[in-house]
Amino acid sequence: MNADNELQKSDLTQLQRSVTETYRNFVVGEVNESCLRMSVFTGQYKWHRHPESDELFMVLEGALTIEFRHQAPVVLGPGEILTVPKGVAHRTSARERTVNLCFEYTASTTVFEE
């Protein structure tokens, strides 16, 4: 809803098609204390963790690799999900354009690691 309490729908297909950058991550919706982010990217993101929030990934397009420090990487394809528990260091990468949704606590902080 917007400030006038009007219901608003979002077209995720149109949103992902409008992204031309090699990396873009933005909030597409919020509910209670959580948000839905869309990430469109090619390449590799930095090692990081979220101390107070789990992070659920869902791939819409492409293949998303999620690497961890102490276990084998997980590769997600369209329609697949994975929840990374709070505090677990991870990094994401995509060889080709990948579109994924991420559900997390809106006020989540990101701690970058070497």
C-alpha positions in Angstrom: 0.0 0.0 0.0 1.1 3.5 -0.5 0.7 6.5 1.8 -3.0 6.8 0.9 -3.6 3.1 1.8 -4.2 2.2 -1.9 -3.3 -1.3 -2.9 -0.5 -1.5 -5.4 0.7 -4.4 -7.5 4.2 -4.8 -8.8 5.2 -6.5 -12.1 8.4 -8.4 -11.3 8.9 -9.4 -14.9 8.8 -5.8 -16.0 11.1 -4.8 -13.2 13.8 -7.3 -14.1 13.6 -6.4 -17.8 14.2 -2.8 -17.0 17.5 -3.5 -15.3 20.5 -2.8 -17.6 23.3 -2.6 -15.1 25.6 -5.6 -14.3 24.5 -5.3 -10.7 21.4 -3.9 -9.1 19.8 -4.8 -5.8 16.6 -3.1 -4.7 13.5 -3.5 -2.5 10.4 -4.3 -4.4 8.0 -4.8 -1.5 7.7 -4.8 2.3 5.5 -6.7 4.7 5.6 -6.4 8.5 9.3 -6.2 9.4 10.5 -7.9 6.3 11.3 -7.0 2.7 11.5 -8.6 -0.7 14.5 -7.6 -2.7 15.3 -8.2 -6.3 18.9 -8.7 -7.4 19.9 -8.7 -11.0 23.6 -9.3 -11.6 26.5 -10.9 -13.3 29.8 -11.5 -11.5 30.6 -12.1 -7.8 29.5 -10.3 -4.6 31.7 -9.9 -1.6 31.9 -12.3 1.4 29.4 -11.1 4.0 27.0 -12.1 6.7 23.8 -10.8 8.3 24.1 -11.0 12.1 20.4 -10.6 12.9 18.6 -12.0 9.9 18.1 -15.2 7.9 18.2 -14.6 4.2 16.0 -16.6 1.8 17.0 -16.7 -1.9 14.7 -17.6 -4.8 16.0 -17.7 -8.3 13.8 -16.4 -11.2 16.3 -16.5 -14.0 19.7 -17.9 -14.6 21.9 -19.8 -12.0 22.9 -18.4 -8.6 25.9 -19.9 -6.8 26.0 -19.4 -3.1 29.4 -20.2 -1.5 30.1 -20.8 2.2 33.3 -20.8 4.2 32.8 -24.3 5.7 30.6 -26.3 3.3 30.2 -27.0 -0.4 28.6 -24.3 -2.5 24.9 -24.5 -3.5 23.7 -23.7 -7.1 20.1 -22.6 -7.4 18.2 -22.5 -10.7 14.8 -21.0 -11.6 12.2 -21.9 -9.0 14.6 -23.1 -6.4 15.1 -21.6 -2.9 17.7 -21.7 -0.1 17.7 -20.1 3.3 21.0 -18.9 4.7 20.8 -18.7 8.5 21.7 -15.5 10.3 25.4 -15.1 11.0 26.6 -17.5 8.2 29.2 -16.0 6.0 28.4 -16.4 2.3 28.9 -14.8 -1.1 26.9 -15.1 -4.3 28.0 -15.3 -7.9 26.6 -15.7 -11.4 28.4 -16.4 -14.6 25.6 -15.0 -16.7 22.8 -12.6 -15.9 20.8 -13.9 -13.0 17.7 -12.6 -11.3 16.8 -13.6 -7.8 14.5 -12.6 -5.0 15.7 -12.2 -1.5 13.5 -12.2 1.6 15.0 -10.7 4.7 14.5 -8.5 7.8 14.1 -4.9 6.5 16.5 -3.5 9.1 19.1 -6.2 8.4 22.7 -5.1 8.5 25.4 -6.5 6.2 28.9 -7.2 7.6 31.5 -7.5 4.9 34.5 -9.9 5.4 37.8 -10.5 3.8 
